[in-house]
Each structure stands twice: as C-alpha cells, then as structure tokens.
Amino acid sequence: MIGFNYKKYRQFIAENKDLRDFHIAYLEKNWVVDKEKREIEIVLKEAKERYIDFIITHPNIEDCIPLQYIASHLGITATQLSRIRRNIKEKSS
C-alpha cells in the first residue's frame, strides 16, 4: 500500500502548474466524461452486457474487490450480479 501526506500533496500540486493542469484534466476525464458514459450505459444497456463490458475492461477485478461493489458500480443489486454470473457460467459450460 502506498501512503502520502495529503497536505504536502495538495501543496505540491498548488506549486506546480503542469501537475495542477494534469490533475484537473485527470479529474475531468474520470469524474465527468467516464461518469457520464457509465450513466448512459446504465440506461441503454442490459445489466449482463454492462457486466461483460466491465470484466473485459477490468480483467481479474473480481479477485480484488467484493462483488457487491462491482454490482453497485454497474447499477444492479448483488443478487442480480450473482444471477448474471451464474447464467454466463452455465452457458459457457
């Protein structure tokens, strides 16, 4: 695990224009563009399709974080995710 002093980090960003600009661009992309894309997908795609896309984009993530967080990210319940995973497993057997 990596740790750092938050106050020093914020001061470092404030003192370095290039890093500050990078930080702002990163936040814009991850909090605006990607969030909007995910919200659109929740409306337009079926849960199973969202799950498959997510697993393709983030292979082995299921080994790293609890499934309830993945379900929440996908906008479904843990029970729905369990059913989707079981259905995919049955069809691939």
Secondary structure, DSSP 8 states (H G I E B T S, - for coil): -----HHHHHHHHHH-HHHHHHHHHHHHIIIIIHHHHHHHHHHHS-HHHHHHHHHHHSTTGGGTS-HHHHHHHHTS-HHHHHHHHHHHHHHH-
